[in-house]
Amino acid sequence: MSVATQEATPAAAKPAKKKTKRGPEHRPGLNRWLPYLLLAPAVLAELLIHIIPMVVGIWMSFIKLTKFFIANWSAAPSAGFNNYKVALDFNNAVGEGLLKSFGVTVAFSLITVALSWVLGMAAAVALQPPFRGRGIVRTFFLVPYALPAYAGILTWNFMLQRDTGAVNHVLNQLHLSDGRTFWLIGGNALVSLITVATWKLWTFAFLTLMAGLQSIPGDLYEAASVDGAGNIRQWRNITLPSLRPVNLVLVLVLFLWTFSDFNTPYVLFGTAQPPAGDLITFHIYNASFLTWNFGTGAAMSVLLLIFLMIVTGAYLFVTGRRSRRA
Amino acid sequence: MRETQGFKIYRGVVLTVLGLFVLVPLYVMVTSSLKPLKDVQGAFSWWPSNLTLAPFVDMWKTVPLARYFVNSTIVSVSATVFSVAIAILAAFAVSRFRFRGRTAFTTTVLSTQMFPGVLFLLPLFLIFVNINNSFGLQLVGTRLGLIITYLTFSLPFSIWMLAGYFDSIPRELDEAALVDGCGPMGALWRVVLPAARPGVIAVAIYSFMTAWGEVLFASVMTTEANRTLSVGLRQYSTQTNIYWNQIMAAALVVSVPVVIGFLLAQRHFVAGVTAGAVK
């Protein structure tokens, strides 16, 4: 490789520089292309799995892609904006279902993010000053995040069973209910989803906030203490502002994750999701694979994509952050 | 924060409530895996009255768990190795070189991570079908297809985290290596990588966790022969019985290696997350 680049570089052009200084400038030809060579595998992988499928997905939303064309999908006839019309016609069954599912997902996502953030913050603040056993508690709190999603969700599924589950057993013993509540079908499905998703997610919020807290200099608190500020004031005037950059990224990431959560509904409910727990990604999955209406499914996917992009863009604009690594 | 009496009470309450929230499911998982089937099918009890290890034995026979284990291991380890190798190269480029398109690359890669997998699922499925038709390369229903898919799932985060790690390693170190006659790749291999080893381990564990826990693509892209654990565990529910004790035993066995790996690397993981989040 070095032979080739030396040929590409006019060696006689800058002989003086070559002698005196060795280093990256030594081989400008190689250096110009090296970063691109290094990136090539990553770009290739991203193209194959993310970028091209996304383009194909957008194209799919404009064709009549039903089960008759699935084997030879490139021959499917054009549908124009028909798939979008069907998905956005809230007076017919498909559009109505999408709208309801969207509403469920917004509620699920906002409540789960809020709960996860509050719990994560509460724990991070509680663990901020050193005490005996802090390391053990911290490690222990991270277990739900480390657990494979389906293992944790299966356990919750077991706990939420009506007759054999721990949840109804506890509620019954505390005389809070008759212990005959359905948690996985009917109206309680959303409560179950939020509980399980929060159980899994708060610990990531905790981990991130805890790391953020460590970067706040301790003398800030000491100075505030001397000035007579109590713990709550210190939290409001020091902790919260200092964590602003961490919080901005954290809340956005949590929102994007919960909004596109698939594992929780899929493992918790199986393929027959109750309407109260019909999250949007799961809805799209069912619309595509159960009814074999892939064109409409693709249109719904594109609508979801546009929504997430608008939310992200608006969020980044409002919070004044463009890219994380400029 | 000062250690006032109020703060201590606050800490006690928070740690108790959250400790229970975390612990109860784990406790239920462990104790239920030690109960006979009759007991998990009856009313819930906190303490297993008939302790048995039978679920840990039977679970291998009820479903071909060993095969799912092998499949998951092959897929996750391969995806991890490729993902980490590709991420190291890309992160080195992003961290050490200023070149045209650098910001475009990082922005694009990071934004692909925020889009839901269900968006790629069907197009990817169809592309794989087309690749099979045109080149005879079978990707749907093979481990290779899953490996290729999973390696990109962890890639954006790995590149981001590793670039942060590489940034924290003084440039003087690899410049010294260049002066000593290493090429840029030699500097990466001999200086930057050894210094960034904690970061590489953290990224590897993250990639492994991502692949090991993936459900959506595993449920669509696999057949019985190459089914992974995330889908295979569903098969303990038959029409006549749900073997909850074996499900819990299997879930436990499937989780333990990943959880231990993560907990060992958590310090580096936290450092990587912060490096990315604060910058």
Chai-1 contact restraints between the chains, C-beta under 6 A:
chainA,res_idxA,chainB,res_idxB,connection_type,confidence,min_distance_angstrom,max_distance_angstrom,comment,restraint_id
A,R22,B,V179,contact,1.0,0.0,6.0,A-B,restraint_1
A,G23,B,L178,contact,1.0,0.0,6.0,A-B,restraint_2
A,L34,B,P184,contact,1.0,0.0,6.0,A-B,restraint_3
A,P35,B,A93,contact,1.0,0.0,6.0,A-B,restraint_4
A,P35,B,F97,contact,1.0,0.0,6.0,A-B,restraint_5
A,P35,B,F99,contact,1.0,0.0,6.0,A-B,restraint_6
A,L38,B,L89,contact,1.0,0.0,6.0,A-B,restraint_7
A,L38,B,F92,contact,1.0,0.0,6.0,A-B,restraint_8
A,L38,B,A93,contact,1.0,0.0,6.0,A-B,restraint_9
A,L39,B,A90,contact,1.0,0.0,6.0,A-B,restraint_10
A,L39,B,A93,contact,1.0,0.0,6.0,A-B,restraint_11
A,P41,B,I86,contact,1.0,0.0,6.0,A-B,restraint_12
A,A42,B,I86,contact,1.0,0.0,6.0,A-B,restraint_13
A,A42,B,A90,contact,1.0,0.0,6.0,A-B,restraint_14
A,A45,B,T152,contact,1.0,0.0,6.0,A-B,restraint_15
A,E46,B,V109,contact,1.0,0.0,6.0,A-B,restraint_16
A,I49,B,T149,contact,1.0,0.0,6.0,A-B,restraint_17
A,I49,B,T152,contact,1.0,0.0,6.0,A-B,restraint_18
A,H50,B,T112,contact,1.0,0.0,6.0,A-B,restraint_19
A,P53,B,F120,contact,1.0,0.0,6.0,A-B,restraint_20
A,P53,B,P123,contact,1.0,0.0,6.0,A-B,restraint_21
A,P53,B,L124,contact,1.0,0.0,6.0,A-B,restraint_22
A,V56,B,P123,contact,1.0,0.0,6.0,A-B,restraint_23
A,G57,B,P123,contact,1.0,0.0,6.0,A-B,restraint_24
A,W73,B,L126,contact,1.0,0.0,6.0,A-B,restraint_25
A,A122,B,V14,contact,1.0,0.0,6.0,A-B,restraint_26
A,A123,B,V14,contact,1.0,0.0,6.0,A-B,restraint_27
A,A123,B,L18,contact,1.0,0.0,6.0,A-B,restraint_28
A,A126,B,R11,contact,1.0,0.0,6.0,A-B,restraint_29
A,A126,B,V14,contact,1.0,0.0,6.0,A-B,restraint_30
A,Q128,B,M1,contact,1.0,0.0,6.0,A-B,restraint_31
A,P129,B,M1,contact,1.0,0.0,6.0,A-B,restraint_32
A,P129,B,E3,contact,1.0,0.0,6.0,A-B,restraint_33
A,T139,B,L263,contact,1.0,0.0,6.0,A-B,restraint_34
A,L142,B,Q266,contact,1.0,0.0,6.0,A-B,restraint_35
A,V143,B,V259,contact,1.0,0.0,6.0,A-B,restraint_36
A,P144,B,V22,contact,1.0,0.0,6.0,A-B,restraint_37
A,A146,B,V259,contact,1.0,0.0,6.0,A-B,restraint_38
A,A146,B,F262,contact,1.0,0.0,6.0,A-B,restraint_39
A,L147,B,S255,contact,1.0,0.0,6.0,A-B,restraint_40
A,P148,B,W212,contact,1.0,0.0,6.0,A-B,restraint_41
A,P148,B,G213,contact,1.0,0.0,6.0,A-B,restraint_42
A,P148,B,S255,contact,1.0,0.0,6.0,A-B,restraint_43
A,P148,B,V258,contact,1.0,0.0,6.0,A-B,restraint_44
A,A149,B,G213,contact,1.0,0.0,6.0,A-B,restraint_45
A,Y150,B,V215,contact,1.0,0.0,6.0,A-B,restraint_46
A,Y150,B,S230,contact,1.0,0.0,6.0,A-B,restraint_47
A,A151,B,A251,contact,1.0,0.0,6.0,A-B,restraint_48
A,A151,B,V254,contact,1.0,0.0,6.0,A-B,restraint_49
A,A151,B,S255,contact,1.0,0.0,6.0,A-B,restraint_50
A,L154,B,I247,contact,1.0,0.0,6.0,A-B,restraint_51
A,L154,B,A251,contact,1.0,0.0,6.0,A-B,restraint_52
A,T155,B,P25,contact,1.0,0.0,6.0,A-B,restraint_53
A,T155,B,M29,contact,1.0,0.0,6.0,A-B,restraint_54
A,F158,B,W244,contact,1.0,0.0,6.0,A-B,restraint_55
A,M159,B,V28,contact,1.0,0.0,6.0,A-B,restraint_56
A,T164,B,F44,contact,1.0,0.0,6.0,A-B,restraint_57
A,A166,B,V28,contact,1.0,0.0,6.0,A-B,restraint_58
A,A166,B,F44,contact,1.0,0.0,6.0,A-B,restraint_59
A,H169,B,F44,contact,1.0,0.0,6.0,A-B,restraint_60
A,L207,B,V270,contact,1.0,0.0,6.0,A-B,restraint_61
A,T208,B,V273,contact,1.0,0.0,6.0,A-B,restraint_62
A,A211,B,V270,contact,1.0,0.0,6.0,A-B,restraint_63
A,A211,B,V273,contact,1.0,0.0,6.0,A-B,restraint_64
A,A211,B,T274,contact,1.0,0.0,6.0,A-B,restraint_65
A,S225,B,R2,contact,1.0,0.0,6.0,A-B,restraint_66
A,N231,B,M1,contact,1.0,0.0,6.0,A-B,restraint_67
A,N231,B,F7,contact,1.0,0.0,6.0,A-B,restraint_68
A,P245,B,V278,contact,1.0,0.0,6.0,A-B,restraint_69
A,V246,B,A277,contact,1.0,0.0,6.0,A-B,restraint_70
A,V249,B,A277,contact,1.0,0.0,6.0,A-B,restraint_71
A,L256,B,M114,contact,1.0,0.0,6.0,A-B,restraint_72
A,S260,B,P116,contact,1.0,0.0,6.0,A-B,restraint_73
A,F262,B,L216,contact,1.0,0.0,6.0,A-B,restraint_74
A,N263,B,V215,contact,1.0,0.0,6.0,A-B,restraint_75
A,T281,B,P116,contact,1.0,0.0,6.0,A-B,restraint_76
A,T281,B,V118,contact,1.0,0.0,6.0,A-B,restraint_77
A,I284,B,V118,contact,1.0,0.0,6.0,A-B,restraint_78
A,Y285,B,V118,contact,1.0,0.0,6.0,A-B,restraint_79
A,S288,B,L122,contact,1.0,0.0,6.0,A-B,restraint_80
A,F294,B,L122,contact,1.0,0.0,6.0,A-B,restraint_81
A,S301,B,L119,contact,1.0,0.0,6.0,A-B,restraint_82
A,L305,B,L119,contact,1.0,0.0,6.0,A-B,restraint_83
A,S323,B,T107,contact,1.0,0.0,6.0,A-B,restraint_84
A,R325,B,T106,contact,1.0,0.0,6.0,A-B,restraint_85
